[in-house]
Amino acid sequence: MEDLRSWLKRVDARGKLETISGAGSEDEIGPITEMAARHAGTPVLLFDNIPGFSPGYRVCSNFNAASFTEDPVMRQALKLGSATSREELFDVLKGREREWEIGASKYPPKWVEEGPVMEEVLRGDEVDLLRYPSPKWHELDGGTFIGTACVFITQDPDSGAYDFGAFRAQVFDKRRVGTWIAGRRQAWINMKKWWAKGKPSPTLISVGHHPIFIIVASAHSAQVSGGQDFGYLGAMMGEALPAVKGELTGLPVPADAELVLEGFIKQGDMMDEGPFGEWTGYYGGTVEPEPYMVVERVYQRKDPIILGTAPLKYKYPHTILPRVGIMARLEAAGVEGVVAVSNHPYGGTLMAVVKLRQMYAGHVKEVLQMVGGLIRNEACRWIIAVDEDIDINDWAEVTWAMASRADPAEDIDIIRRTMSTRLDPMVPARTTRERSITNRALIDACIPYERFSDPNDNAFGWATMSREMWDKTMAKWGKRLRITEQSKRVGEHFPEVRGITEHMGPAGPVMGA
């Protein structure tokens, strides 16, 4: 598997890397990243020659500008074939995700004695976290954060399974790094298990690595693959990941990483942490005591690169993998007819939409209830079901379906007291993890199934031109009107399903009640 540096070289060769020299870590890297992330088509950013820090100590951000689904090596490794649209990627990956889950046990860490990350090892008092250009990503952040696209590597003391978790890590001083771990995540569960045994929780924090690491960590794959995240990633890539055993914890240090912190989190060791501009679009939580890790070892390359991100309102570094995981769980539970599940581009994991092929009366409600129980994302308050003719990645169409097909009195159900997170702005400040709850709305924005039984009912037929008419008009008038396929406005696509009668045929539903 390639490392971050070889990935950056390929990004550069494709003209999608911008190296910026001389930007300050506390007042410029964050704002520059935010400006870039707010605009489509901006490059991956690599900050070098950062004032006050050793030359060669760098920060990479806006890495999701070069989506792994557009990356030729990633596409080949993940066997994406010719899939380009998110819908096509769903079709390819939903089967692959199950393969990765099953194959995770076949790819344990490939233990090695050396690796690039071992070029320099700092021990005890040699450790100085202040030597690294940890950015202040947002103007009102409570400090500098060395970990924003970082991966926490922990271990279940009972099963021995390794977990990847995507959390934030704030620099407190030379040896202490603050953590913020959501209560439902496996890393938090692992930590409490160690404490229950009267032991500190061994922890690694990788803050520089290939972006695929954060993609897997963000996908919460441990909830599907039994915590074998090293193996899960190995199954994705088709090869075991090389790892060096941490000197103190024995945890697997990714051999090709840039910079990895090793230490222990002791029960009762707490410091005020935050706030930090989070994925919700708000400053996540207040300044509250959170567990911190005392860093005992640092493993690094000679000129390490920190991989970072600045979560923003409307901008989420999520991928399609988390939603593909839901597809796998639905299929395992025997739920039929679900075509795809996606996040809202502006609401992120706060909102989800399900696309399904209705097969019987009550089908939509069943699917919504199942997704509501399986989605496993804190603070996902809105789950919307739409028919097969709706492009779920075009939220103009999803909104249109809600407006025209959902009856507020009949099609909205509420699930109360579901788990949330303290990052949820609707959860009162200083609420404990155990008391962080929310409610969830299930919205049926599908055509009522009973309307399918009447072949003369075409009230829901799309009033739009056919693909053939579009092509004909484009050929004659497109250039004059300065319209291209790429410039079509949001909400314009040509559904394969154009109306009830065409969808179901004159004899009624395709599949019987």
C-alpha positions as CSV (number, residue, x, y, z in Angstrom):
1,M,0.0,0.0,0.0
2,E,1.3,3.5,-0.8
3,D,1.9,6.1,1.9
4,L,0.9,9.7,2.2
5,R,4.0,11.0,0.3
6,S,3.6,8.8,-2.7
7,W,-0.1,9.7,-2.7
8,L,0.8,13.4,-2.7
9,K,3.2,12.9,-5.6
10,R,0.5,11.4,-7.7
11,V,-1.9,14.2,-6.7
12,D,0.8,16.7,-7.7
13,A,1.3,14.9,-11.0
14,R,-2.5,15.3,-11.7
15,G,-2.2,19.1,-11.1
16,K,-4.2,18.9,-7.9
17,L,-1.6,19.9,-5.3
18,E,-0.7,23.4,-4.2
19,T,2.3,23.9,-1.9
20,I,2.1,27.0,0.2
21,S,5.3,28.4,1.9
22,G,5.4,30.7,4.9
23,A,1.8,30.5,6.2
24,G,1.4,30.8,10.0
25,S,0.1,27.8,11.9
26,E,-2.2,29.7,14.2
27,D,-3.6,32.5,12.0
28,E,-3.2,31.4,8.3
29,I,-3.3,27.6,7.7
30,G,-6.9,27.3,9.1
31,P,-8.3,30.3,7.2
32,I,-6.6,29.3,3.9
33,T,-8.0,25.8,4.3
34,E,-11.5,27.1,4.9
35,M,-11.3,29.4,1.9
36,A,-10.2,26.4,-0.3
37,A,-12.7,24.0,1.1
38,R,-15.6,26.3,0.4
39,H,-15.0,26.2,-3.3
40,A,-15.2,23.2,-5.6
41,G,-12.2,22.4,-7.7
42,T,-9.6,23.7,-5.3
43,P,-6.4,21.7,-4.8
44,V,-5.0,19.6,-2.0
45,L,-2.9,22.0,0.2
46,L,0.6,21.3,1.5
47,F,2.0,23.9,3.9
48,D,5.8,24.1,4.2
49,N,8.3,26.5,5.7
50,I,5.9,27.3,8.5
51,P,7.2,30.2,10.6
52,G,8.6,29.1,14.0
53,F,9.0,25.5,13.1
54,S,11.7,23.4,11.6
55,P,11.9,23.4,7.8
56,G,10.3,20.3,6.4
57,Y,7.7,20.0,9.2
58,R,4.6,20.3,7.1
59,V,0.8,20.2,7.2
60,C,-1.5,18.7,4.5
61,S,-5.1,19.8,4.4
62,N,-8.1,19.9,2.0
63,F,-7.1,16.4,1.2
64,N,-10.7,15.4,0.4
65,A,-10.5,17.7,-2.7
66,A,-8.8,14.7,-4.4
67,S,-11.6,12.2,-3.6
68,F,-10.4,8.7,-3.3
69,T,-13.1,7.7,-5.8
70,E,-11.3,9.8,-8.4
71,D,-7.9,8.4,-7.5
72,P,-6.8,5.8,-10.1
73,V,-4.8,3.7,-7.6
74,M,-7.7,3.7,-5.1
75,R,-10.2,2.9,-7.8
76,Q,-8.1,-0.1,-8.9
77,A,-7.6,-1.3,-5.3
78,L,-11.3,-1.0,-4.5
79,K,-12.3,-2.5,-7.9
80,L,-14.6,0.4,-8.7
81,G,-14.5,-0.4,-12.4
82,S,-16.1,2.3,-14.6
83,A,-18.4,3.6,-11.8
84,T,-18.3,7.4,-11.6
85,S,-21.6,8.6,-10.1
86,R,-22.4,8.2,-6.4
87,E,-25.3,5.9,-7.4
88,E,-22.9,3.6,-9.4
89,L,-20.4,3.7,-6.6
90,F,-23.1,2.5,-4.2
91,D,-23.9,-0.4,-6.4
92,V,-20.3,-1.5,-6.6
93,L,-19.3,-0.8,-3.0
94,K,-22.3,-2.2,-1.2
95,G,-21.3,-5.7,-2.2
96,R,-17.6,-5.0,-1.6
97,E,-18.3,-3.7,1.9
98,R,-19.6,-7.1,3.0
99,E,-16.5,-8.8,1.5
100,W,-14.2,-6.4,3.5
101,E,-16.2,-7.2,6.7
102,I,-15.8,-11.0,6.2
103,G,-12.2,-10.7,5.1
104,A,-11.1,-8.5,8.0
105,S,-9.9,-11.5,10.0
106,K,-7.7,-12.6,7.2
107,Y,-5.5,-9.5,7.3
108,P,-4.1,-8.9,10.7
109,P,-1.2,-6.5,11.0
110,K,1.9,-7.6,9.2
111,W,4.4,-7.2,12.0
112,V,7.8,-5.7,10.9
113,E,10.8,-4.5,12.8
114,E,11.3,-1.3,11.0
115,G,9.5,1.2,8.8
116,P,9.7,4.9,7.7
117,V,7.8,5.9,10.8
118,M,10.7,4.6,12.9
119,E,13.3,7.0,11.4
120,E,13.2,9.0,14.6
121,V,12.0,7.8,18.0
122,L,11.6,10.2,20.8
123,R,11.3,8.9,24.4
124,G,10.2,10.4,27.7
125,D,11.5,14.0,28.2
126,E,12.6,14.1,24.5
127,V,9.0,14.4,23.6
128,D,7.9,17.9,22.8
129,L,4.6,18.3,21.1
130,L,5.2,22.1,20.8
131,R,7.8,21.4,18.1
132,Y,5.1,20.5,15.6
133,P,3.1,23.1,13.6
134,S,-0.3,22.1,15.0
135,P,-2.8,24.5,13.5
136,K,-5.5,26.5,15.1
137,W,-8.1,25.6,12.5
138,H,-10.9,28.0,13.4
139,E,-10.7,31.5,14.8
140,L,-12.4,30.7,18.1
141,D,-10.9,27.2,18.7
142,G,-9.7,26.8,22.2
143,G,-6.1,26.0,21.2
144,T,-4.1,24.2,18.5
145,F,-5.1,20.7,17.4
146,I,-2.5,18.3,16.2
147,G,-5.2,15.8,15.5
148,T,-8.2,16.6,13.2
149,A,-7.8,14.0,10.5
150,C,-6.0,11.7,13.0
151,V,-6.7,8.1,13.8
152,F,-6.8,6.8,17.4
153,I,-5.7,3.2,17.6
154,T,-7.0,1.3,20.7
155,Q,-7.5,-2.3,21.7
156,D,-10.3,-4.2,23.4
157,P,-8.6,-5.7,26.4
158,D,-11.0,-8.7,26.3
159,S,-11.1,-9.6,22.6
160,G,-7.7,-8.1,21.6
161,A,-9.4,-6.4,18.5
162,Y,-7.9,-3.2,17.3
163,D,-10.1,-0.2,16.6
164,F,-9.6,2.9,14.4
165,G,-11.4,6.0,15.6
166,A,-11.6,9.5,14.2
167,F,-11.5,12.0,17.0
168,R,-9.8,15.3,17.8
169,A,-6.6,15.8,19.7
170,Q,-5.7,19.2,21.3
171,V,-2.1,20.1,22.3
172,F,-2.0,21.1,26.0
173,D,1.8,21.2,26.5
174,K,5.0,19.3,25.6
175,R,3.7,15.9,26.8
176,R,0.0,16.1,27.2
177,V,-2.6,15.9,24.4
178,G,-6.3,16.3,25.0
179,T,-8.9,13.9,23.6
180,W,-12.5,14.2,22.7
181,I,-14.1,10.7,22.1
182,A,-17.8,10.2,21.6
183,G,-19.4,7.9,24.2
184,R,-20.7,5.4,21.6
185,R,-17.4,4.9,19.9
186,Q,-15.4,1.7,20.4
187,A,-12.4,3.7,21.6
188,W,-14.4,5.0,24.5
189,I,-15.7,1.6,25.3
190,N,-12.2,0.2,25.2
191,M,-10.9,2.9,27.4
192,K,-13.6,2.2,30.1
193,K,-12.8,-1.5,29.9
194,W,-9.1,-0.8,30.7
195,W,-10.1,1.5,33.6
196,A,-12.5,-1.2,35.0
197,K,-9.5,-3.5,35.2
198,G,-7.6,-0.8,37.1
199,K,-5.2,-0.1,34.2
200,P,-4.6,3.0,32.1
201,S,-5.8,2.8,28.5
202,P,-3.0,2.2,26.0
203,T,-3.5,4.5,23.0
204,L,-1.8,5.4,19.7
205,I,-2.7,8.6,17.8
206,S,-1.5,8.7,14.2
207,V,-1.6,12.3,13.0
208,G,0.0,11.7,9.5
209,H,-1.0,8.9,7.2
210,H,-2.5,8.0,3.8
211,P,-6.1,9.5,3.7
212,I,-7.6,6.0,3.4
213,F,-6.9,5.6,7.1
214,I,-9.2,8.5,8.1
215,I,-11.8,7.3,5.6
216,V,-12.0,4.0,7.4
217,A,-11.9,5.5,10.8
218,S,-14.7,7.9,9.9
219,A,-16.8,5.0,8.6
220,H,-17.1,3.5,12.1
221,S,-16.3,0.1,10.4
222,A,-15.6,-1.4,13.8
223,Q,-19.3,-1.7,14.4
224,V,-19.5,-3.9,11.4
225,S,-16.2,-5.8,11.4
226,G,-15.9,-6.5,15.1
227,G,-13.2,-4.0,15.7
228,Q,-10.7,-5.5,13.3
229,D,-10.0,-2.2,11.6
230,F,-6.5,-3.1,10.6
231,G,-7.8,-6.2,8.9
232,Y,-10.8,-4.3,7.4
233,L,-8.4,-1.8,5.7
234,G,-6.2,-4.7,4.7
235,A,-9.2,-6.4,3.1
236,M,-10.0,-3.2,1.2
237,M,-6.6,-2.9,-0.2
238,G,-6.0,-6.6,-0.7
239,E,-2.8,-6.7,1.5
240,A,-1.9,-6.8,5.1
241,L,-0.7,-3.5,6.5
242,P,2.8,-3.4,7.9
243,A,3.0,-2.4,11.5
244,V,5.6,-2.0,14.2
245,K,4.8,-2.9,17.8
246,G,4.7,0.1,20.0
247,E,7.5,0.0,22.5
248,L,5.2,0.5,25.5
249,T,1.7,-0.6,24.5
250,G,2.4,-3.3,21.9
251,L,-0.2,-1.6,19.7
252,P,0.3,-1.6,15.9
253,V,2.1,1.5,14.8
254,P,1.4,1.9,11.0
255,A,4.9,1.4,9.6
256,D,4.4,3.9,6.7
257,A,2.9,6.7,8.8
258,E,4.4,10.1,9.2
259,L,3.9,10.8,12.9
260,V,2.5,8.6,15.7
261,L,2.0,9.4,19.4
262,E,2.1,6.6,22.0
263,G,1.0,6.8,25.6
264,F,-1.7,6.0,28.1
265,I,-4.9,7.6,29.2
266,K,-5.4,7.2,33.0
267,Q,-8.7,7.3,34.7
268,G,-9.1,10.7,36.4
269,D,-6.5,12.5,34.3
270,M,-8.6,15.4,33.0
271,M,-8.0,18.9,31.6
272,D,-10.3,21.6,30.1
273,E,-10.5,20.8,26.4
274,G,-12.1,22.7,23.5
275,P,-14.0,24.3,22.0
276,F,-13.4,23.2,18.4
277,G,-15.3,24.0,15.2
278,E,-16.9,20.6,14.5
279,W,-18.6,18.7,11.7
280,T,-22.0,20.0,12.9
281,G,-21.0,23.5,11.7
282,Y,-20.8,24.7,15.3
283,Y,-18.1,24.9,18.0
284,G,-18.4,21.5,19.4
285,G,-19.3,21.6,23.1
286,T,-18.0,24.0,25.7
287,V,-14.7,24.1,27.5
288,E,-15.0,21.0,29.7
289,P,-12.7,18.6,31.4
290,E,-11.8,15.7,29.1
291,P,-9.3,12.8,29.4
292,Y,-5.8,13.5,28.2
293,M,-3.0,11.2,27.1
294,V,0.5,11.6,28.4
295,V,2.7,11.0,25.4
296,E,5.6,8.6,26.2
297,R,6.9,7.9,22.7
298,V,6.8,9.7,19.4
299,Y,7.5,7.7,16.2
300,Q,8.2,9.9,13.2
301,R,9.8,10.4,9.8
302,K,12.6,13.0,9.8
303,D,10.4,15.6,8.2
304,P,6.8,14.6,9.2
305,I,3.6,15.7,7.6
306,I,0.5,16.3,9.7
307,L,-2.7,15.4,7.9
308,G,-5.4,17.8,9.0
309,T,-8.9,19.1,8.2
310,A,-11.1,22.0,9.2
311,P,-14.7,20.8,9.5
312,L,-17.0,23.5,8.2
313,K,-20.7,24.3,7.9
314,Y,-21.9,22.6,4.7
315,K,-18.6,20.8,4.2
316,Y,-18.1,17.2,5.5
317,P,-15.1,15.1,4.8
318,H,-17.3,12.0,4.9
319,T,-17.3,9.4,2.1
320,I,-19.9,7.0,0.9
321,L,-18.4,4.2,3.0
322,P,-20.5,4.9,6.1
323,R,-23.7,4.7,4.2
324,V,-22.6,1.6,2.3
325,G,-22.1,0.0,5.8
326,I,-25.8,0.6,6.5
327,M,-26.6,-1.1,3.2
328,A,-24.7,-4.2,4.3
329,R,-26.5,-4.3,7.7
330,L,-29.9,-3.9,6.0
331,E,-29.2,-6.7,3.6
332,A,-27.9,-8.9,6.5
333,A,-31.2,-8.2,8.3
334,G,-33.2,-9.4,5.2
335,V,-34.5,-5.9,4.3
336,E,-35.3,-5.8,0.5
337,G,-35.8,-3.1,-2.0
338,V,-33.3,-0.5,-0.6
339,V,-31.4,0.9,-3.5
340,A,-29.1,3.4,-1.8
341,V,-28.6,5.5,1.4
342,S,-26.8,8.8,1.4
343,N,-26.1,11.8,3.6
344,H,-27.4,15.3,3.1
345,P,-24.6,17.5,1.6
346,Y,-25.4,20.3,4.0
347,G,-26.6,18.4,7.0
348,G,-24.0,15.7,6.9
349,T,-24.8,12.8,9.2
350,L,-27.5,14.9,10.8
351,M,-29.7,13.9,7.9
352,A,-30.0,10.8,5.7
353,V,-32.1,9.8,2.8
354,V,-33.0,6.3,1.7
355,K,-33.9,5.4,-1.9
356,L,-36.1,2.3,-2.3
357,R,-38.2,0.3,-4.6
358,Q,-41.6,-0.2,-3.0
359,M,-42.6,-3.8,-3.0
360,Y,-45.6,-4.1,-0.7
361,A,-47.9,-2.0,1.5
362,G,-46.1,-0.8,4.6
363,H,-42.7,-1.4,3.0
364,V,-41.5,2.3,3.4
365,K,-42.4,2.4,7.1
366,E,-40.5,-0.8,7.7
367,V,-37.4,0.4,5.9
368,L,-37.4,3.7,7.8
369,Q,-37.7,2.0,11.1
370,M,-34.9,-0.4,10.3
371,V,-32.6,2.4,9.1
372,G,-33.5,4.4,12.2
373,G,-32.2,1.6,14.3
374,L,-29.2,0.7,12.3
375,I,-27.8,4.1,11.2
376,R,-25.6,4.3,14.2
377,N,-24.8,8.0,13.8
378,E,-25.2,10.2,16.8
379,A,-27.6,13.2,16.2
380,C,-29.0,11.8,12.9
381,R,-32.4,13.5,13.4
382,W,-33.9,13.2,10.0
383,I,-34.3,10.1,7.8
384,I,-36.2,10.5,4.6
385,A,-37.4,7.8,2.3
386,V,-37.9,8.5,-1.4
387,D,-38.9,6.5,-4.5
388,E,-36.6,5.0,-7.1
389,D,-37.2,7.9,-9.5
390,I,-35.5,10.4,-7.2
391,D,-31.8,11.2,-7.4
392,I,-30.9,11.1,-3.7
393,N,-27.7,13.0,-4.3
394,D,-29.7,15.9,-5.7
395,W,-31.3,17.5,-2.7
396,A,-33.4,19.8,-4.9
397,E,-35.2,16.6,-5.9
398,V,-35.3,15.2,-2.4
399,T,-36.9,18.4,-1.2
400,W,-39.3,18.3,-4.1
401,A,-40.3,14.7,-3.2
402,M,-40.9,15.8,0.5
403,A,-43.0,18.8,-0.6
404,S,-45.1,16.9,-3.1
405,R,-45.4,13.3,-1.8
406,A,-45.3,13.5,2.0
407,D,-48.5,14.1,4.0
408,P,-47.5,15.7,7.4
409,A,-50.3,14.0,9.3
410,E,-49.6,10.5,7.8
411,D,-46.0,10.3,6.8
412,I,-43.9,11.7,9.7
413,D,-43.1,9.4,12.7
414,I,-41.0,10.3,15.7
415,I,-38.5,7.9,17.4
416,R,-37.9,9.4,20.9
417,R,-34.8,9.3,23.1
418,T,-32.2,8.0,20.6
419,M,-28.5,8.4,21.4
420,S,-26.8,11.6,20.5
421,T,-23.5,13.3,21.2
422,R,-22.4,16.3,23.2
423,L,-21.3,17.8,19.9
424,D,-24.9,18.0,19.0
425,P,-25.9,21.7,19.4
426,M,-29.3,20.6,20.6
427,V,-27.9,18.8,23.6
428,P,-27.5,21.2,26.5
429,A,-24.0,22.2,27.4
430,R,-22.2,20.0,30.0
431,T,-24.6,17.1,29.5
432,T,-22.8,13.9,30.2
433,R,-22.2,11.3,27.5
434,E,-24.7,9.0,29.1
435,R,-27.4,11.6,29.1
436,S,-26.9,12.9,25.5
437,I,-30.0,12.0,23.7
438,T,-32.1,13.3,20.8
439,N,-35.2,12.4,18.8
440,R,-35.4,11.2,15.3
441,A,-38.0,12.0,12.5
442,L,-38.8,9.4,9.9
443,I,-40.3,11.0,6.8
444,D,-42.0,9.0,4.2
445,A,-41.6,11.0,1.0
446,C,-42.7,8.2,-1.3
447,I,-45.7,8.0,-3.5
448,P,-48.4,6.2,-1.4
449,Y,-48.2,2.5,-2.3
450,E,-52.0,2.2,-2.7
451,R,-51.9,4.7,-5.6
452,F,-49.9,2.2,-7.6
453,S,-52.9,-0.1,-7.8
454,D,-54.8,2.3,-10.1
455,P,-53.2,2.2,-13.6
456,N,-55.1,5.3,-14.5
457,D,-53.5,7.3,-11.7
458,N,-50.6,9.2,-13.3
459,A,-50.8,12.2,-11.0
460,F,-47.2,11.7,-10.1
461,G,-45.8,11.4,-13.6
462,W,-42.9,13.7,-14.1
463,A,-43.6,16.9,-16.1
464,T,-40.2,16.9,-17.7
465,M,-38.7,16.4,-21.2
466,S,-37.3,13.0,-22.2
467,R,-33.7,12.3,-22.7
468,E,-34.3,12.2,-26.4
469,M,-36.0,15.6,-26.4
470,W,-33.1,17.0,-24.4
471,D,-30.5,15.7,-26.8
472,K,-32.5,17.0,-29.8
473,T,-32.8,20.5,-28.2
474,M,-29.2,20.6,-27.1
475,A,-27.9,19.7,-30.5
476,K,-29.8,22.7,-32.1
477,W,-29.8,25.3,-29.3
478,G,-27.3,24.3,-26.6
479,K,-24.4,26.3,-27.9
480,R,-26.4,29.4,-28.5
481,L,-27.9,29.2,-25.0
482,R,-24.5,28.4,-23.5
483,I,-25.8,25.2,-21.9
484,T,-23.7,22.1,-21.5
485,E,-24.2,18.8,-19.7
486,Q,-22.0,20.1,-16.9
487,S,-24.0,23.4,-16.6
488,K,-27.4,21.9,-16.1
489,R,-29.0,23.4,-13.1
490,V,-29.6,21.4,-9.9
491,G,-32.7,19.3,-10.1
492,E,-32.4,18.4,-13.8
493,H,-31.9,14.8,-14.6
494,F,-33.8,12.2,-16.6
495,P,-35.3,9.6,-14.3
496,E,-35.5,6.1,-15.6
497,V,-38.9,6.0,-13.9
498,R,-41.0,8.8,-15.4
499,G,-44.4,8.1,-13.9
500,I,-46.6,5.6,-12.1
501,T,-48.0,3.9,-15.2
502,E,-44.6,3.5,-16.8
503,H,-43.0,2.4,-13.5
504,M,-45.6,-0.2,-12.6
505,G,-47.1,-1.0,-16.0
506,P,-50.8,-1.1,-16.9
507,A,-51.4,-4.3,-14.8
508,G,-50.4,-2.7,-11.5
509,P,-47.4,-3.3,-9.3
510,V,-44.3,-5.1,-10.6
511,M,-44.2,-7.2,-7.4
512,G,-47.4,-8.3,-5.7
513,A,-48.7,-7.1,-2.4
